[in-house]
Amino acid sequence: MLNATAITITHDINSMRRIADEVALLFGGKIMWRGKADKIDEVANPYIDQFIHGKLDGPIPVLGFGGK
């Protein structure tokens, strides 16, 4: 262990899964969820589910794919 802290900002979920111990997911400038990276698939939040699993349908409008 390096005993170092780093902050990475990404939309690449695969990278997040490889490098992060803890994650904070933001939407609309607010933290929607914060926790251990290995727990992210257990979150029962439609915003988090749509983002993490790359879904087009959900509460986040996806422009160019039926979103407004």
N, CA, C, O and CB atoms as a CASP TS submission, in Angstrom:
PFRMAT TS
TARGET T0000
AUTHOR 0000-0000-0000
METHOD Language model
MODEL 1
PARENT N/A
ATOM      1  N   MET     1       0.843  -1.179   0.000  1.00  0.00           N
ATOM      2  CA  MET     1       0.000   0.000   0.000  1.00  0.00           C
ATOM      3  C   MET     1       0.885   1.237   0.000  1.00  0.00           C
ATOM      4  O   MET     1       1.919   1.286   0.666  1.00  0.00           O
ATOM      5  CB  MET     1      -0.958   0.001   1.216  1.00  0.00           C
ATOM      6  N   LEU     2       0.450   2.241  -0.769  1.00  0.00           N
ATOM      7  CA  LEU     2       1.225   3.472  -0.895  1.00  0.00           C
ATOM      8  C   LEU     2       0.927   4.496   0.192  1.00  0.00           C
ATOM      9  O   LEU     2       1.712   5.422   0.397  1.00  0.00           O
ATOM     10  CB  LEU     2       0.971   4.086  -2.231  1.00  0.00           C
ATOM     11  N   ASN     3      -0.191   4.345   0.889  1.00  0.00           N
ATOM     12  CA  ASN     3      -0.622   5.345   1.876  1.00  0.00           C
ATOM     13  C   ASN     3      -0.690   6.729   1.258  1.00  0.00           C
ATOM     14  O   ASN     3      -0.212   7.705   1.835  1.00  0.00           O
ATOM     15  CB  ASN     3       0.326   5.359   3.079  1.00  0.00           C
ATOM     16  N   ALA     4      -1.295   6.803   0.070  1.00  0.00           N
ATOM     17  CA  ALA     4      -1.443   8.059  -0.652  1.00  0.00           C
ATOM     18  C   ALA     4      -2.912   8.263  -1.006  1.00  0.00           C
ATOM     19  O   ALA     4      -3.673   7.305  -1.143  1.00  0.00           O
ATOM     20  CB  ALA     4      -0.560   8.075  -1.928  1.00  0.00           C
ATOM     21  N   THR     5      -3.290   9.512  -1.148  1.00  0.00           N
ATOM     22  CA  THR     5      -4.649   9.857  -1.538  1.00  0.00           C
ATOM     23  C   THR     5      -4.617  10.522  -2.899  1.00  0.00           C
ATOM     24  O   THR     5      -3.760  11.364  -3.167  1.00  0.00           O
ATOM     25  CB  THR     5      -5.316  10.779  -0.491  1.00  0.00           C
ATOM     26  N   ALA     6      -5.554  10.143  -3.759  1.00  0.00           N
ATOM     27  CA  ALA     6      -5.687  10.760  -5.072  1.00  0.00           C
ATOM     28  C   ALA     6      -7.166  10.889  -5.393  1.00  0.00           C
ATOM     29  O   ALA     6      -7.973  10.053  -4.985  1.00  0.00           O
ATOM     30  CB  ALA     6      -4.945   9.934  -6.167  1.00  0.00           C
ATOM     31  N   ILE     7      -7.513  11.918  -6.111  1.00  0.00           N
ATOM     32  CA  ILE     7      -8.886  12.112  -6.575  1.00  0.00           C
ATOM     33  C   ILE     7      -8.869  12.007  -8.091  1.00  0.00           C
ATOM     34  O   ILE     7      -8.091  12.679  -8.769  1.00  0.00           O
ATOM     35  CB  ILE     7      -9.474  13.497  -6.100  1.00  0.00           C
ATOM     36  N   THR     8      -9.735  11.158  -8.605  1.00  0.00           N
ATOM     37  CA  THR     8      -9.871  10.987 -10.047  1.00  0.00           C
ATOM     38  C   THR     8     -11.309  11.279 -10.427  1.00  0.00           C
ATOM     39  O   THR     8     -12.237  10.802  -9.775  1.00  0.00           O
ATOM     40  CB  THR     8      -9.453   9.554 -10.493  1.00  0.00           C
ATOM     41  N   ILE     9     -11.496  12.055 -11.471  1.00  0.00           N
ATOM     42  CA  ILE     9     -12.836  12.354 -11.969  1.00  0.00           C
ATOM     43  C   ILE     9     -12.974  11.631 -13.304  1.00  0.00           C
ATOM     44  O   ILE     9     -12.169  11.830 -14.215  1.00  0.00           O
ATOM     45  CB  ILE     9     -13.080  13.917 -12.118  1.00  0.00           C
ATOM     46  N   THR    10     -14.000  10.791 -13.411  1.00  0.00           N
ATOM     47  CA  THR    10     -14.157  10.000 -14.625  1.00  0.00           C
ATOM     48  C   THR    10     -15.615   9.640 -14.857  1.00  0.00           C
ATOM     49  O   THR    10     -16.426   9.635 -13.930  1.00  0.00           O
ATOM     50  CB  THR    10     -13.310   8.735 -14.550  1.00  0.00           C
ATOM     51  N   HIS    11     -15.935   9.337 -16.112  1.00  0.00           N
ATOM     52  CA  HIS    11     -17.216   8.730 -16.470  1.00  0.00           C
ATOM     53  C   HIS    11     -16.987   7.284 -16.893  1.00  0.00           C
ATOM     54  O   HIS    11     -17.926   6.606 -17.310  1.00  0.00           O
ATOM     55  CB  HIS    11     -17.916   9.531 -17.606  1.00  0.00           C
ATOM     56  N   ASP    12     -15.770   6.813 -16.792  1.00  0.00           N
ATOM     57  CA  ASP    12     -15.402   5.462 -17.208  1.00  0.00           C
ATOM     58  C   ASP    12     -15.583   4.509 -16.027  1.00  0.00           C
ATOM     59  O   ASP    12     -14.737   4.432 -15.136  1.00  0.00           O
ATOM     60  CB  ASP    12     -13.934   5.418 -17.737  1.00  0.00           C
ATOM     61  N   ILE    13     -16.694   3.792 -16.039  1.00  0.00           N
ATOM     62  CA  ILE    13     -17.044   2.922 -14.923  1.00  0.00           C
ATOM     63  C   ILE    13     -16.030   1.792 -14.750  1.00  0.00           C
ATOM     64  O   ILE    13     -15.717   1.411 -13.622  1.00  0.00           O
ATOM     65  CB  ILE    13     -18.439   2.345 -15.126  1.00  0.00           C
ATOM     66  N   ASN    14     -15.516   1.253 -15.856  1.00  0.00           N
ATOM     67  CA  ASN    14     -14.520   0.179 -15.745  1.00  0.00           C
ATOM     68  C   ASN    14     -13.258   0.670 -15.044  1.00  0.00           C
ATOM     69  O   ASN    14     -12.699  -0.044 -14.212  1.00  0.00           O
ATOM     70  CB  ASN    14     -14.167  -0.373 -17.135  1.00  0.00           C
ATOM     71  N   SER    15     -12.807   1.864 -15.365  1.00  0.00           N
ATOM     72  CA  SER    15     -11.637   2.431 -14.679  1.00  0.00           C
ATOM     73  C   SER    15     -11.925   2.631 -13.202  1.00  0.00           C
ATOM     74  O   SER    15     -11.096   2.314 -12.350  1.00  0.00           O
ATOM     75  CB  SER    15     -11.224   3.768 -15.320  1.00  0.00           C
ATOM     76  N   MET    16     -13.108   3.161 -12.902  1.00  0.00           N
ATOM     77  CA  MET    16     -13.493   3.372 -11.506  1.00  0.00           C
ATOM     78  C   MET    16     -13.425   2.064 -10.730  1.00  0.00           C
ATOM     79  O   MET    16     -12.921   2.025  -9.608  1.00  0.00           O
ATOM     80  CB  MET    16     -14.908   3.971 -11.418  1.00  0.00           C
ATOM     81  N   ARG    17     -13.930   1.003 -11.327  1.00  0.00           N
ATOM     82  CA  ARG    17     -13.932  -0.290 -10.640  1.00  0.00           C
ATOM     83  C   ARG    17     -12.510  -0.797 -10.385  1.00  0.00           C
ATOM     84  O   ARG    17     -12.262  -1.471  -9.385  1.00  0.00           O
ATOM     85  CB  ARG    17     -14.713  -1.320 -11.461  1.00  0.00           C
ATOM     86  N   ARG    18     -11.575  -0.475 -11.285  1.00  0.00           N
ATOM     87  CA  ARG    18     -10.199  -0.950 -11.126  1.00  0.00           C
ATOM     88  C   ARG    18      -9.398  -0.133 -10.121  1.00  0.00           C
ATOM     89  O   ARG    18      -8.573  -0.694  -9.401  1.00  0.00           O
ATOM     90  CB  ARG    18      -9.495  -0.929 -12.456  1.00  0.00           C
ATOM     91  N   ILE    19      -9.622   1.187 -10.052  1.00  0.00           N
ATOM     92  CA  ILE    19      -8.711   2.020  -9.273  1.00  0.00           C
ATOM     93  C   ILE    19      -9.278   2.567  -7.964  1.00  0.00           C
ATOM     94  O   ILE    19      -8.516   2.978  -7.089  1.00  0.00           O
ATOM     95  CB  ILE    19      -8.275   3.151 -10.104  1.00  0.00           C
ATOM     96  N   ALA    20     -10.603   2.576  -7.818  1.00  0.00           N
ATOM     97  CA  ALA    20     -11.186   3.271  -6.666  1.00  0.00           C
ATOM     98  C   ALA    20     -11.421   2.357  -5.466  1.00  0.00           C
ATOM     99  O   ALA    20     -11.850   1.212  -5.610  1.00  0.00           O
ATOM    100  CB  ALA    20     -12.488   3.910  -7.067  1.00  0.00           C
ATOM    101  N   ASP    21     -11.134   2.885  -4.293  1.00  0.00           N
ATOM    102  CA  ASP    21     -11.543   2.250  -3.041  1.00  0.00           C
ATOM    103  C   ASP    21     -12.899   2.809  -2.625  1.00  0.00           C
ATOM    104  O   ASP    21     -13.794   2.071  -2.213  1.00  0.00           O
ATOM    105  CB  ASP    21     -10.481   2.476  -1.919  1.00  0.00           C
ATOM    106  N   GLU    22     -13.029   4.126  -2.740  1.00  0.00           N
ATOM    107  CA  GLU    22     -14.274   4.806  -2.406  1.00  0.00           C
ATOM    108  C   GLU    22     -14.702   5.658  -3.592  1.00  0.00           C
ATOM    109  O   GLU    22     -13.873   6.127  -4.372  1.00  0.00           O
ATOM    110  CB  GLU    22     -14.115   5.675  -1.127  1.00  0.00           C
ATOM    111  N   VAL    23     -16.029   5.850  -3.714  1.00  0.00           N
ATOM    112  CA  VAL    23     -16.598   6.549  -4.858  1.00  0.00           C
ATOM    113  C   VAL    23     -17.632   7.553  -4.367  1.00  0.00           C
ATOM    114  O   VAL    23     -18.361   7.288  -3.411  1.00  0.00           O
ATOM    115  CB  VAL    23     -17.232   5.552  -5.861  1.00  0.00           C
ATOM    116  N   ALA    24     -17.690   8.695  -5.021  1.00  0.00           N
ATOM    117  CA  ALA    24     -18.788   9.641  -4.828  1.00  0.00           C
ATOM    118  C   ALA    24     -19.364   9.912  -6.214  1.00  0.00           C
ATOM    119  O   ALA    24     -18.640  10.328  -7.118  1.00  0.00           O
ATOM    120  CB  ALA    24     -18.306  10.983  -4.114  1.00  0.00           C
ATOM    121  N   LEU    25     -20.666   9.676  -6.383  1.00  0.00           N
ATOM    122  CA  LEU    25     -21.324   9.923  -7.655  1.00  0.00           C
ATOM    123  C   LEU    25     -22.161  11.187  -7.540  1.00  0.00           C
ATOM    124  O   LEU    25     -22.972  11.333  -6.626  1.00  0.00           O
ATOM    125  CB  LEU    25     -22.199   8.715  -8.074  1.00  0.00           C
ATOM    126  N   LEU    26     -21.951  12.095  -8.481  1.00  0.00           N
ATOM    127  CA  LEU    26     -22.636  13.372  -8.467  1.00  0.00           C
ATOM    128  C   LEU    26     -23.636  13.469  -9.601  1.00  0.00           C
ATOM    129  O   LEU    26     -23.428  12.905 -10.676  1.00  0.00           O
ATOM    130  CB  LEU    26     -21.640  14.506  -8.550  1.00  0.00           C
ATOM    131  N   PHE    27     -24.721  14.186  -9.360  1.00  0.00           N
ATOM    132  CA  PHE    27     -25.704  14.506 -10.389  1.00  0.00           C
ATOM    133  C   PHE    27     -26.284  15.861 -10.039  1.00  0.00           C
ATOM    134  O   PHE    27     -26.735  16.080  -8.915  1.00  0.00           O
ATOM    135  CB  PHE    27     -26.826  13.407 -10.495  1.00  0.00           C
ATOM    136  N   GLY    28     -26.273  16.760 -10.990  1.00  0.00           N
ATOM    137  CA  GLY    28     -26.809  18.094 -10.746  1.00  0.00           C
ATOM    138  C   GLY    28     -26.040  18.857  -9.682  1.00  0.00           C
ATOM    139  O   GLY    28     -26.610  19.692  -8.979  1.00  0.00           O
ATOM    140  N   GLY    29     -24.746  18.574  -9.559  1.00  0.00           N
ATOM    141  CA  GLY    29     -23.904  19.267  -8.594  1.00  0.00           C
ATOM    142  C   GLY    29     -24.046  18.773  -7.156  1.00  0.00           C
ATOM    143  O   GLY    29     -23.497  19.373  -6.231  1.00  0.00           O
ATOM    144  N   LYS    30     -24.776  17.690  -6.973  1.00  0.00           N
ATOM    145  CA  LYS    30     -24.971  17.144  -5.626  1.00  0.00           C
ATOM    146  C   LYS    30     -24.492  15.693  -5.586  1.00  0.00           C
ATOM    147  O   LYS    30     -24.606  14.962  -6.569  1.00  0.00           O
ATOM    148  CB  LYS    30     -26.466  17.238  -5.200  1.00  0.00           C
ATOM    149  N   ILE    31     -23.963  15.295  -4.449  1.00  0.00           N
ATOM    150  CA  ILE    31     -23.550  13.902  -4.275  1.00  0.00           C
ATOM    151  C   ILE    31     -24.808  13.046  -4.131  1.00  0.00           C
ATOM    152  O   ILE    31     -25.597  13.222  -3.202  1.00  0.00           O
ATOM    153  CB  ILE    31     -22.606  13.736  -3.026  1.00  0.00           C
ATOM    154  N   MET    32     -24.976  12.114  -5.072  1.00  0.00           N
ATOM    155  CA  MET    32     -26.128  11.210  -5.052  1.00  0.00           C
ATOM    156  C   MET    32     -25.841   9.960  -4.214  1.00  0.00           C
ATOM    157  O   MET    32     -26.744   9.382  -3.610  1.00  0.00           O
ATOM    158  CB  MET    32     -26.510  10.805  -6.483  1.00  0.00           C
ATOM    159  N   TRP    33     -24.568   9.557  -4.190  1.00  0.00           N
ATOM    160  CA  TRP    33     -24.179   8.384  -3.430  1.00  0.00           C
ATOM    161  C   TRP    33     -22.686   8.445  -3.144  1.00  0.00           C
ATOM    162  O   TRP    33     -21.907   8.932  -3.963  1.00  0.00           O
ATOM    163  CB  TRP    33     -24.542   7.088  -4.186  1.00  0.00           C
ATOM    164  N   ARG    34     -22.299   7.952  -1.988  1.00  0.00           N
ATOM    165  CA  ARG    34     -20.886   7.860  -1.613  1.00  0.00           C
ATOM    166  C   ARG    34     -20.698   6.575  -0.832  1.00  0.00           C
ATOM    167  O   ARG    34     -21.466   6.269   0.080  1.00  0.00           O
ATOM    168  CB  ARG    34     -20.423   9.104  -0.775  1.00  0.00           C
ATOM    169  N   GLY    35     -19.664   5.824  -1.202  1.00  0.00           N
ATOM    170  CA  GLY    35     -19.411   4.585  -0.491  1.00  0.00           C
ATOM    171  C   GLY    35     -18.270   3.800  -1.110  1.00  0.00           C
ATOM    172  O   GLY    35     -17.548   4.301  -1.971  1.00  0.00           O
ATOM    173  N   LYS    36     -18.119   2.575  -0.664  1.00  0.00           N
ATOM    174  CA  LYS    36     -17.085   1.681  -1.162  1.00  0.00           C
ATOM    175  C   LYS    36     -17.404   1.288  -2.601  1.00  0.00           C
ATOM    176  O   LYS    36     -18.553   0.989  -2.926  1.00  0.00           O
ATOM    177  CB  LYS    36     -16.961   0.426  -0.264  1.00  0.00           C
ATOM    178  N   ALA    37     -16.399   1.288  -3.454  1.00  0.00           N
ATOM    179  CA  ALA    37     -16.585   0.990  -4.873  1.00  0.00           C
ATOM    180  C   ALA    37     -17.209  -0.384  -5.094  1.00  0.00           C
ATOM    181  O   ALA    37     -18.001  -0.557  -6.020  1.00  0.00           O
ATOM    182  CB  ALA    37     -15.256   1.073  -5.601  1.00  0.00           C
ATOM    183  N   ASP    38     -16.872  -1.344  -4.275  1.00  0.00           N
ATOM    184  CA  ASP    38     -17.395  -2.696  -4.479  1.00  0.00           C
ATOM    185  C   ASP    38     -18.861  -2.839  -4.054  1.00  0.00           C
ATOM    186  O   ASP    38     -19.440  -3.914  -4.207  1.00  0.00           O
ATOM    187  CB  ASP    38     -16.547  -3.692  -3.714  1.00  0.00           C
ATOM    188  N   LYS    39     -19.461  -1.787  -3.529  1.00  0.00           N
ATOM    189  CA  LYS    39     -20.868  -1.811  -3.110  1.00  0.00           C
ATOM    190  C   LYS    39     -21.778  -1.087  -4.097  1.00  0.00           C
ATOM    191  O   LYS    39     -22.991  -1.046  -3.891  1.00  0.00           O
ATOM    192  CB  LYS    39     -21.011  -1.186  -1.731  1.00  0.00           C
ATOM    193  N   ILE    40     -21.229  -0.523  -5.147  1.00  0.00           N
ATOM    194  CA  ILE    40     -21.994   0.344  -6.039  1.00  0.00           C
ATOM    195  C   ILE    40     -23.138  -0.386  -6.750  1.00  0.00           C
ATOM    196  O   ILE    40     -24.168   0.224  -7.037  1.00  0.00           O
ATOM    197  CB  ILE    40     -21.070   0.953  -7.065  1.00  0.00           C
ATOM    198  N   ASP    41     -22.975  -1.661  -7.034  1.00  0.00           N
ATOM    199  CA  ASP    41     -24.034  -2.404  -7.713  1.00  0.00           C
ATOM    200  C   ASP    41     -25.201  -2.741  -6.791  1.00  0.00           C
ATOM    201  O   ASP    41     -26.242  -3.197  -7.264  1.00  0.00           O
ATOM    202  CB  ASP    41     -23.472  -3.674  -8.299  1.00  0.00           C
ATOM    203  N   GLU    42     -25.049  -2.528  -5.497  1.00  0.00           N
ATOM    204  CA  GLU    42     -26.105  -2.810  -4.536  1.00  0.00           C
ATOM    205  C   GLU    42     -27.002  -1.597  -4.266  1.00  0.00           C
ATOM    206  O   GLU    42     -27.980  -1.706  -3.527  1.00  0.00           O
ATOM    207  CB  GLU    42     -25.496  -3.289  -3.241  1.00  0.00           C
ATOM    208  N   VAL    43     -26.678  -0.454  -4.854  1.00  0.00           N
ATOM    209  CA  VAL    43     -27.406   0.781  -4.588  1.00  0.00           C
ATOM    210  C   VAL    43     -28.769   0.748  -5.280  1.00  0.00           C
ATOM    211  O   VAL    43     -28.852   0.499  -6.482  1.00  0.00           O
ATOM    212  CB  VAL    43     -26.590   2.005  -5.059  1.00  0.00           C
ATOM    213  N   ALA    44     -29.826   0.998  -4.526  1.00  0.00           N
ATOM    214  CA  ALA    44     -31.188   1.001  -5.070  1.00  0.00           C
ATOM    215  C   ALA    44     -31.612   2.432  -5.391  1.00  0.00           C
ATOM    216  O   ALA    44     -32.573   2.947  -4.820  1.00  0.00           O
ATOM    217  CB  ALA    44     -32.186   0.350  -4.070  1.00  0.00           C
ATOM    218  N   ASN    45     -30.899   3.057  -6.294  1.00  0.00           N
ATOM    219  CA  ASN    45     -31.193   4.433  -6.706  1.00  0.00           C
ATOM    220  C   ASN    45     -31.269   4.435  -8.233  1.00  0.00           C
ATOM    221  O   ASN    45     -30.310   4.024  -8.887  1.00  0.00           O
ATOM    222  CB  ASN    45     -30.095   5.456  -6.174  1.00  0.00           C
ATOM    223  N   PRO    46     -32.384   4.887  -8.821  1.00  0.00           N
ATOM    224  CA  PRO    46     -32.532   4.818 -10.273  1.00  0.00           C
ATOM    225  C   PRO    46     -31.495   5.639 -11.038  1.00  0.00           C
ATOM    226  O   PRO    46     -31.123   5.260 -12.148  1.00  0.00           O
ATOM    227  CB  PRO    46     -33.902   5.279 -10.654  1.00  0.00           C
ATOM    228  N   TYR    47     -31.022   6.745 -10.479  1.00  0.00           N
ATOM    229  CA  TYR    47     -29.989   7.554 -11.138  1.00  0.00           C
ATOM    230  C   TYR    47     -28.671   6.784 -11.189  1.00  0.00           C
ATOM    231  O   TYR    47     -28.008   6.732 -12.224  1.00  0.00           O
ATOM    232  CB  TYR    47     -29.795   8.904 -10.401  1.00  0.00           C
ATOM    233  N   ILE    48     -28.306   6.193 -10.062  1.00  0.00           N
ATOM    234  CA  ILE    48     -27.055   5.438  -9.977  1.00  0.00           C
ATOM    235  C   ILE    48     -27.133   4.218 -10.890  1.00  0.00           C
ATOM    236  O   ILE    48     -26.188   3.936 -11.626  1.00  0.00           O
ATOM    237  CB  ILE    48     -26.764   5.007  -8.511  1.00  0.00           C
ATOM    238  N   ASP    49     -28.241   3.500 -10.848  1.00  0.00           N
ATOM    239  CA  ASP    49     -28.417   2.307 -11.677  1.00  0.00           C
ATOM    240  C   ASP    49     -28.294   2.644 -13.161  1.00  0.00           C
ATOM    241  O   ASP    49     -27.614   1.935 -13.902  1.00  0.00           O
ATOM    242  CB  ASP    49     -29.780   1.659 -11.397  1.00  0.00           C
ATOM    243  N   GLN    50     -28.940   3.711 -13.594  1.00  0.00           N
ATOM    244  CA  GLN    50     -28.874   4.104 -15.006  1.00  0.00           C
ATOM    245  C   GLN    50     -27.442   4.443 -15.409  1.00  0.00           C
ATOM    246  O   GLN    50     -26.979   4.013 -16.466  1.00  0.00           O
ATOM    247  CB  GLN    50     -29.796   5.307 -15.275  1.00  0.00           C
ATOM    248  N   PHE    51     -26.752   5.193 -14.594  1.00  0.00           N
ATOM    249  CA  PHE    51     -25.387   5.611 -14.926  1.00  0.00           C
ATOM    250  C   PHE    51     -24.415   4.434 -14.910  1.00  0.00           C
ATOM    251  O   PHE    51     -23.655   4.247 -15.860  1.00  0.00           O
ATOM    252  CB  PHE    51     -24.914   6.684 -13.951  1.00  0.00           C
ATOM    253  N   ILE    52     -24.433   3.653 -13.856  1.00  0.00           N
ATOM    254  CA  ILE    52     -23.488   2.551 -13.701  1.00  0.00           C
ATOM    255  C   ILE    52     -23.668   1.494 -14.785  1.00  0.00           C
ATOM    256  O   ILE    52     -22.687   0.927 -15.266  1.00  0.00           O
ATOM    257  CB  ILE    52     -23.646   1.916 -12.329  1.00  0.00           C
ATOM    258  N   HIS    53     -24.906   1.228 -15.171  1.00  0.00           N
ATOM    259  CA  HIS    53     -25.166   0.162 -16.133  1.00  0.00           C
ATOM    260  C   HIS    53     -25.370   0.684 -17.557  1.00  0.00           C
ATOM    261  O   HIS    53     -25.712  -0.093 -18.448  1.00  0.00           O
ATOM    262  CB  HIS    53     -26.379  -0.624 -15.703  1.00  0.00           C
ATOM    263  N   GLY    54     -25.169   1.972 -17.785  1.00  0.00           N
ATOM    264  CA  GLY    54     -25.224   2.529 -19.132  1.00  0.00           C
ATOM    265  C   GLY    54     -26.584   2.417 -19.802  1.00  0.00           C
ATOM    266  O   GLY    54     -26.672   2.231 -21.016  1.00  0.00           O
ATOM    267  N   LYS    55     -27.637   2.529 -19.014  1.00  0.00           N
ATOM    268  CA  LYS    55     -28.990   2.416 -19.561  1.00  0.00           C
ATOM    269  C   LYS    55     -29.422   3.723 -20.223  1.00  0.00           C
ATOM    270  O   LYS    55     -29.094   4.808 -19.742  1.00  0.00           O
ATOM    271  CB  LYS    55     -29.985   2.029 -18.456  1.00  0.00           C
ATOM    272  N   LEU    56     -30.156   3.611 -21.322  1.00  0.00           N
ATOM    273  CA  LEU    56     -30.700   4.807 -21.963  1.00  0.00           C
ATOM    274  C   LEU    56     -31.994   5.246 -21.290  1.00  0.00           C
ATOM    275  O   LEU    56     -32.292   6.439 -21.233  1.00  0.00           O
ATOM    276  CB  LEU    56     -30.943   4.554 -23.453  1.00  0.00           C
ATOM    277  N   ASP    57     -32.759   4.292 -20.782  1.00  0.00           N
ATOM    278  CA  ASP    57     -34.013   4.604 -20.100  1.00  0.00           C
ATOM    279  C   ASP    57     -33.762   4.805 -18.619  1.00  0.00           C
ATOM    280  O   ASP    57     -33.062   4.023 -17.974  1.00  0.00           O
ATOM    281  CB  ASP    57     -35.051   3.490 -20.322  1.00  0.00           C
ATOM    282  N   GLY    58     -34.351   5.874 -18.091  1.00  0.00           N
ATOM    283  CA  GLY    58     -34.221   6.171 -16.669  1.00  0.00           C
ATOM    284  C   GLY    58     -34.451   7.639 -16.416  1.00  0.00           C
ATOM    285  O   GLY    58     -34.874   8.368 -17.313  1.00  0.00           O
ATOM    286  N   PRO    59     -34.181   8.079 -15.211  1.00  0.00           N
ATOM    287  CA  PRO    59     -34.475   9.473 -14.843  1.00  0.00           C
ATOM    288  C   PRO    59     -33.501  10.497 -15.455  1.00  0.00           C
ATOM    289  O   PRO    59     -33.817  11.687 -15.482  1.00  0.00           O
ATOM    290  CB  PRO    59     -34.453   9.607 -13.337  1.00  0.00           C
ATOM    291  N   ILE    60     -32.342  10.072 -15.940  1.00  0.00           N
ATOM    292  CA  ILE    60     -31.389  10.998 -16.549  1.00  0.00           C
ATOM    293  C   ILE    60     -31.655  11.059 -18.039  1.00  0.00           C
ATOM    294  O   ILE    60     -31.528  10.039 -18.716  1.00  0.00           O
ATOM    295  CB  ILE    60     -29.922  10.569 -16.266  1.00  0.00           C
ATOM    296  N   PRO    61     -32.023  12.228 -18.585  1.00  0.00           N
ATOM    297  CA  PRO    61     -32.251  12.325 -20.026  1.00  0.00           C
ATOM    298  C   PRO    61     -30.944  12.122 -20.798  1.00  0.00           C
ATOM    299  O   PRO    61     -29.919  12.721 -20.472  1.00  0.00           O
ATOM    300  CB  PRO    61     -32.872  13.690 -20.379  1.00  0.00           C
ATOM    301  N   VAL    62     -30.995  11.283 -21.808  1.00  0.00           N
ATOM    302  CA  VAL    62     -29.829  11.018 -22.640  1.00  0.00           C
ATOM    303  C   VAL    62     -30.098  11.663 -23.988  1.00  0.00           C
ATOM    304  O   VAL    62     -30.865  11.133 -24.793  1.00  0.00           O
ATOM    305  CB  VAL    62     -29.542   9.473 -22.780  1.00  0.00           C
ATOM    306  N   LEU    63     -29.476  12.795 -24.234  1.00  0.00           N
ATOM    307  CA  LEU    63     -29.717  13.550 -25.465  1.00  0.00           C
ATOM    308  C   LEU    63     -29.305  12.741 -26.680  1.00  0.00           C
ATOM    309  O   LEU    63     -28.263  12.085 -26.689  1.00  0.00           O
ATOM    310  CB  LEU    63     -28.961  14.882 -25.439  1.00  0.00           C
ATOM    311  N   GLY    64     -30.143  12.801 -27.705  1.00  0.00           N
ATOM    312  CA  GLY    64     -29.861  12.086 -28.939  1.00  0.00           C
ATOM    313  C   GLY    64     -30.344  10.649 -28.923  1.00  0.00           C
ATOM    314  O   GLY    64     -30.260   9.957 -29.938  1.00  0.00           O
ATOM    315  N   PHE    65     -30.857  10.182 -27.771  1.00  0.00           N
ATOM    316  CA  PHE    65     -31.324   8.808 -27.659  1.00  0.00           C
ATOM    317  C   PHE    65     -32.723   8.791 -27.036  1.00  0.00           C
ATOM    318  O   PHE    65     -33.011   7.974 -26.162  1.00  0.00           O
ATOM    319  CB  PHE    65     -30.337   7.959 -26.818  1.00  0.00           C
ATOM    320  N   GLY    66     -33.577   9.689 -27.491  1.00  0.00           N
ATOM    321  CA  GLY    66     -34.919   9.739 -26.956  1.00  0.00           C
ATOM    322  C   GLY    66     -35.053  10.672 -25.769  1.00  0.00           C
ATOM    323  O   GLY    66     -36.163  10.880 -25.279  1.00  0.00           O
ATOM    324  N   GLY    67     -33.942  11.246 -25.288  1.00  0.00           N
ATOM    325  CA  GLY    67     -33.989  12.214 -24.184  1.00  0.00           C
ATOM    326  C   GLY    67     -34.390  13.580 -24.708  1.00  0.00           C
ATOM    327  O   GLY    67     -34.416  13.807 -25.917  1.00  0.00           O
ATOM    328  N   LYS    68     -34.694  14.466 -23.818  1.00  0.00           N
ATOM    329  CA  LYS    68     -35.129  15.814 -24.228  1.00  0.00           C
ATOM    330  C   LYS    68     -33.988  16.785 -24.147  1.00  0.00           C
ATOM    331  O   LYS    68     -34.159  17.966 -24.452  1.00  0.00           O
ATOM    332  CB  LYS    68     -36.290  16.307 -23.361  1.00  0.00           C
TER
END
